[in-house]
Amino acid sequence: MKFLIFVLSILLYLCTNTQHPYNLADTKWSLIKITNMKTNQSQFADSTCKTTLNFINTVDYNGYSGWNQYNGHYTVKENNILSMDNPVRTKRGGSRNCVLGESLYNHYSKAEKFLVEENTLILFTNDSLLITFKKIKL
């Protein structure tokens, strides 16, 4: 229940506060978990997979899923509205413990908003997922 209240307060904050977009350029992030807000179930990333999301500049992103490299384009608008295209990726297999990182390809194009608090990035998708990343020190 506390988690649901936390999520609702974040969404309310994002919807009611007009903000200038956070500058994602030149930031690097490591996947922590993907949470389904409908079921309140979280899947945690295996740290050995080193799944990343990197915003290279103001329009391009790339990363590593634990199996494959990927890259794509993104835009950020006021109120932290985020749009990401489907990434282009390599096609390699890997360890089963890294399958969560592979699912990111299907979620990035569904991203609608984001929130950055301290060293945490949360992507909100249109299919009720929260994708949580931890900032990687440069």
C-alpha positions as CSV (number, residue, x, y, z in Angstrom):
1,M,0.0,0.0,0.0
2,K,2.8,2.4,0.8
3,F,4.3,1.7,-2.6
4,L,1.0,2.6,-4.3
5,I,0.8,5.8,-2.4
6,F,4.4,6.6,-3.3
7,V,3.7,6.0,-7.0
8,L,0.5,8.0,-7.0
9,S,2.2,10.9,-5.3
10,I,5.0,10.9,-8.0
11,L,2.4,10.8,-10.8
12,L,0.4,13.6,-9.2
13,Y,3.6,15.7,-8.9
14,L,4.5,15.1,-12.5
15,C,1.1,16.0,-13.8
16,T,0.6,19.2,-11.8
17,N,4.0,20.8,-11.8
18,T,5.1,22.6,-15.0
19,Q,8.9,22.1,-15.1
20,H,11.6,22.6,-17.5
21,P,12.9,19.3,-18.7
22,Y,15.7,17.6,-16.8
23,N,18.8,17.4,-19.0
24,L,19.5,13.7,-19.5
25,A,22.4,14.4,-21.8
26,D,25.7,12.9,-20.7
27,T,24.2,10.7,-18.1
28,K,24.7,7.0,-17.6
29,W,22.3,4.6,-15.7
30,S,22.3,1.0,-14.5
31,L,19.0,-1.0,-14.4
32,I,17.7,-1.7,-10.9
33,K,14.2,-3.1,-11.5
34,I,11.0,-3.1,-13.6
35,T,7.8,-2.7,-11.6
36,N,4.3,-3.5,-12.9
37,M,2.1,-0.9,-11.3
38,K,-1.1,-2.9,-12.0
39,T,0.2,-5.9,-10.0
40,N,2.7,-4.2,-7.8
41,Q,5.2,-6.9,-8.8
42,S,8.9,-6.0,-9.3
43,Q,11.6,-7.9,-11.2
44,F,15.1,-7.0,-10.1
45,A,18.0,-6.8,-12.4
46,D,21.0,-9.2,-11.9
47,S,23.9,-6.9,-11.2
48,T,26.3,-9.3,-13.0
49,C,24.5,-8.4,-16.3
50,K,25.6,-4.7,-16.1
51,T,22.4,-3.5,-17.9
52,T,22.8,0.2,-18.8
53,L,21.1,3.1,-20.4
54,N,23.2,6.0,-21.5
55,F,22.0,9.4,-22.8
56,I,24.9,10.3,-25.0
57,N,23.7,13.8,-26.0
58,T,20.3,15.6,-26.3
59,V,19.0,13.3,-28.9
60,D,20.8,9.9,-28.8
61,Y,20.9,7.1,-26.3
62,N,22.6,3.7,-26.1
63,G,23.3,0.9,-23.7
64,Y,23.9,-2.7,-23.0
65,S,21.1,-5.2,-22.1
66,G,23.3,-7.9,-20.6
67,W,23.4,-9.6,-24.0
68,N,23.3,-6.9,-26.7
69,Q,24.4,-3.4,-27.4
70,Y,21.7,-1.0,-28.5
71,N,21.2,2.6,-29.6
72,G,18.3,4.9,-30.5
73,H,16.9,8.5,-30.4
74,Y,14.9,10.3,-27.8
75,T,13.3,13.7,-27.1
76,V,12.5,15.4,-23.8
77,K,9.8,18.1,-23.5
78,E,8.4,20.3,-20.7
79,N,7.1,18.4,-17.6
80,N,9.6,15.6,-18.3
81,I,7.7,14.2,-21.1
82,L,9.9,11.6,-22.8
83,S,9.7,9.9,-26.2
84,M,12.1,7.1,-27.1
85,D,12.2,5.3,-30.4
86,N,12.7,1.5,-30.7
87,P,16.5,0.9,-30.4
88,V,18.6,-0.8,-33.0
89,R,20.5,-3.7,-31.4
90,T,22.9,-6.4,-32.0
91,K,21.5,-10.0,-32.0
92,R,23.5,-12.1,-29.5
93,G,22.4,-14.6,-27.0
94,G,23.5,-14.7,-23.4
95,S,22.9,-15.9,-19.9
96,R,19.3,-16.5,-18.8
97,N,19.8,-14.3,-15.7
98,C,20.1,-11.3,-18.1
99,V,16.7,-11.7,-19.8
100,L,15.2,-8.7,-18.0
101,G,17.6,-6.4,-19.8
102,E,16.5,-7.8,-23.1
103,S,12.9,-6.9,-22.3
104,L,13.9,-3.2,-22.3
105,Y,13.7,-3.0,-26.1
106,N,10.0,-3.5,-26.0
107,H,9.5,-0.9,-23.2
108,Y,11.6,2.1,-24.4
109,S,9.1,3.1,-27.1
110,K,6.3,3.0,-24.5
111,A,8.1,5.6,-22.3
112,E,6.0,8.7,-21.6
113,K,7.5,10.5,-18.7
114,F,10.5,10.3,-16.4
115,L,11.5,11.4,-13.0
116,V,15.1,12.0,-11.7
117,E,15.6,12.2,-7.9
118,E,19.1,12.3,-6.7
119,N,20.8,9.3,-8.3
120,T,17.6,7.5,-9.5
121,L,15.9,7.7,-12.8
122,I,12.4,6.3,-13.2
123,L,10.8,5.8,-16.6
124,F,7.0,5.7,-16.7
125,T,5.5,3.7,-19.6
126,N,2.0,3.7,-21.2
127,D,1.6,0.1,-20.2
128,S,1.9,0.8,-16.4
129,L,5.5,0.0,-15.9
130,L,8.1,1.8,-13.8
131,I,11.6,1.2,-15.0
132,T,14.1,2.2,-12.3
133,F,17.8,3.0,-12.9
134,K,20.6,4.0,-10.6
135,K,23.0,6.7,-11.8
136,I,26.5,5.6,-12.8
137,K,29.2,8.0,-11.6
138,L,31.2,9.3,-14.6
